Amino acid sequence: MIDAASSVRLVDQYCHGVLRTELGLGTFETYLGPAAGAPPASGTTFFDTQTGFAVRRWCPPLLGLEPHCPPAHYLARRRELGVVEAGRRLLRGTGIATYLVDTGLPGDLAGPAELAAAGAAQAREIVRLELLAEQVADTSGTVESFLANLAEAVHGAAGTAVAFTTVAAGRLADPAEPPGPGEVRGAAGRWLAGRRVGDPLTDPVLLRHLLWAALATGLPLQLHIGVRDPMPLAGFAAATAGLGTDLVLLHGYPHHRTAAHLAGAYPHVYADLGPALAQTGARAAAVLAEILELAPFGKLLFSSGARGLPELHVVGAHSFRDALGRVLGGWVTDGAWSRRDAERVATMLAAGNAGRVYGLAG
């Protein structure tokens, strides 16, 4: 282990807000499972996952309990403290100094300002492109007004947000070229004609248009990979090289090695470390070592990827620090790295790279 890993300041370069409501055992447990929201198999529990075990390892001491206490005891203590106080203790136990918050998920989630106050930290907003377009469509009556209002909304968001994010890039067959104006107008007309208020944006032409509109602002663009192989995005990465806009590949696990390869292959492409480590729990050090085999150290960014539960912010932060300390500390012990270099790289991964990509002060 190296001391810097346990105390290094963190910039959480991708997360969501936390729930404002009290949770029962069943609801709490769903947030420990896959993002798709499928329930556990009958007779089983998502506490029996790497994430569940990590919650029981890192979170109870922050609420005055012993590590690895039973889930029912932990949730009883959580209810005793109340959702506000428990959230405050948990978030302030992460060591996260800055949260970059995707506000595009539905639900009763705290916004960036609330998250910052609870965690005694700073927070900035990440704007989800699909939600922005859907909100514009809800208040635009014609194709012309929709496209004009959308351009204005993207430009306006770029003035306040720290980045754009999209879940569409990995699903598009070929986002490497922007669609032409006529193609965009035709797609907008078809989508608006058949759309009801609240319907999600799935039209591939409009999604490509959104990607390229965001690229033109110069803000970093975060691309959700999910469980997909990110290699098909190589064409998009090649097409956007030299534009001055950084791309950040999110949630690459189990294709984390491919994401790391793409980050090394293109100067404007970065890879997210977050859920790959949070989801693998006790195996996080092995996963981090695999990523560090392929990507230059200046191209990797810490995140928690947390959604809903402050516990997931805790797990993300502590899993990252623990894995970082084990991997870099081992290399120092073996004589492969100096302690000074290990501490410098730890600071880069934890906060320095994110500060450079997103233009954060300090």
Secondary structure in CASP SS format (residue, H / E / C, confidence):
PFRMAT SS
TARGET T0000
AUTHOR 0000-0000-0000
METHOD secondary structure of the structure
MODEL  1
M C 1.00
I C 1.00
D H 1.00
A H 1.00
A H 1.00
S H 1.00
S H 1.00
V C 1.00
R C 1.00
L E 1.00
V E 1.00
D E 1.00
Q E 1.00
Y E 1.00
C E 1.00
H C 1.00
G C 1.00
V E 1.00
L E 1.00
R C 1.00
T C 1.00
E C 1.00
L C 1.00
G C 1.00
L H 1.00
G H 1.00
T H 1.00
F H 1.00
E H 1.00
T H 1.00
Y C 1.00
L C 1.00
G C 1.00
P C 1.00
A C 1.00
A C 1.00
G C 1.00
A C 1.00
P C 1.00
P C 1.00
A C 1.00
S C 1.00
G C 1.00
T C 1.00
T C 1.00
F C 1.00
F C 1.00
D C 1.00
T C 1.00
Q H 1.00
T H 1.00
G H 1.00
F H 1.00
A H 1.00
V H 1.00
R H 1.00
R H 1.00
W H 1.00
C C 1.00
P H 1.00
P H 1.00
L H 1.00
L H 1.00
G C 1.00
L C 1.00
E C 1.00
P C 1.00
H C 1.00
C C 1.00
P C 1.00
P H 1.00
A H 1.00
H H 1.00
Y H 1.00
L H 1.00
A H 1.00
R H 1.00
R H 1.00
R H 1.00
E H 1.00
L H 1.00
G C 1.00
V H 1.00
V H 1.00
E H 1.00
A H 1.00
G H 1.00
R H 1.00
R H 1.00
L H 1.00
L H 1.00
R H 1.00
G C 1.00
T C 1.00
G C 1.00
I E 1.00
A E 1.00
T E 1.00
Y E 1.00
L E 1.00
V E 1.00
D E 1.00
T C 1.00
G C 1.00
L C 1.00
P C 1.00
G C 1.00
D C 1.00
L E 1.00
A C 1.00
G C 1.00
P H 1.00
A H 1.00
E H 1.00
L H 1.00
A H 1.00
A H 1.00
A H 1.00
G H 1.00
A C 1.00
A C 1.00
Q E 1.00
A E 1.00
R E 1.00
E E 1.00
I E 1.00
V E 1.00
R E 1.00
L H 1.00
E H 1.00
L H 1.00
L H 1.00
A H 1.00
E H 1.00
Q H 1.00
V H 1.00
A H 1.00
D H 1.00
T C 1.00
S C 1.00
G C 1.00
T C 1.00
V H 1.00
E H 1.00
S H 1.00
F H 1.00
L H 1.00
A H 1.00
N H 1.00
L H 1.00
A H 1.00
E H 1.00
A H 1.00
V H 1.00
H H 1.00
G H 1.00
A H 1.00
A H 1.00
G C 1.00
T C 1.00
A C 1.00
V C 1.00
A E 1.00
F E 1.00
T E 1.00
T E 1.00
V C 1.00
A C 1.00
A H 1.00
G H 1.00
R H 1.00
L C 1.00
A C 1.00
D C 1.00
P C 1.00
A C 1.00
E C 1.00
P C 1.00
P C 1.00
G C 1.00
P H 1.00
G H 1.00
E H 1.00
V H 1.00
R H 1.00
G H 1.00
A H 1.00
A H 1.00
G H 1.00
R H 1.00
W H 1.00
L H 1.00
A H 1.00
G H 1.00
R C 1.00
R C 1.00
V C 1.00
G C 1.00
D C 1.00
P C 1.00
L C 1.00
T C 1.00
D C 1.00
P H 1.00
V H 1.00
L H 1.00
L H 1.00
R H 1.00
H H 1.00
L H 1.00
L H 1.00
W H 1.00
A H 1.00
A H 1.00
L H 1.00
A C 1.00
T C 1.00
G C 1.00
L C 1.00
P C 1.00
L E 1.00
Q E 1.00
L E 1.00
H E 1.00
I C 1.00
G C 1.00
V C 1.00
R C 1.00
D C 1.00
P C 1.00
M H 1.00
P H 1.00
L H 1.00
A H 1.00
G H 1.00
F H 1.00
A H 1.00
A H 1.00
A H 1.00
T H 1.00
A C 1.00
G C 1.00
L C 1.00
G C 1.00
T C 1.00
D C 1.00
L E 1.00
V E 1.00
L E 1.00
L E 1.00
H C 1.00
G C 1.00
Y C 1.00
P C 1.00
H C 1.00
H H 1.00
R H 1.00
T H 1.00
A H 1.00
A H 1.00
H H 1.00
L H 1.00
A H 1.00
G H 1.00
A H 1.00
Y C 1.00
P C 1.00
H C 1.00
V E 1.00
Y E 1.00
A E 1.00
D E 1.00
L C 1.00
G H 1.00
P H 1.00
A H 1.00
L H 1.00
A H 1.00
Q C 1.00
T C 1.00
G H 1.00
A H 1.00
R H 1.00
A H 1.00
A H 1.00
A H 1.00
V H 1.00
L H 1.00
A H 1.00
E H 1.00
I H 1.00
L H 1.00
E H 1.00
L H 1.00
A C 1.00
P C 1.00
F H 1.00
G H 1.00
K H 1.00
L E 1.00
L E 1.00
F C 1.00
S C 1.00
S C 1.00
G C 1.00
A C 1.00
R C 1.00
G E 1.00
L C 1.00
P H 1.00
E H 1.00
L H 1.00
H H 1.00
V H 1.00
V H 1.00
G H 1.00
A H 1.00
H H 1.00
S H 1.00
F H 1.00
R H 1.00
D H 1.00
A H 1.00
L H 1.00
G H 1.00
R H 1.00
V H 1.00
L H 1.00
G H 1.00
G H 1.00
W H 1.00
V H 1.00
T H 1.00
D C 1.00
G C 1.00
A C 1.00
W C 1.00
S C 1.00
R H 1.00
R H 1.00
D H 1.00
A H 1.00
E H 1.00
R H 1.00
V H 1.00
A H 1.00
T H 1.00
M H 1.00
L H 1.00
A H 1.00
A H 1.00
G H 1.00
N H 1.00
A H 1.00
G H 1.00
R H 1.00
V H 1.00
Y H 1.00
G C 1.00
L C 1.00
A C 1.00
G C 1.00
END
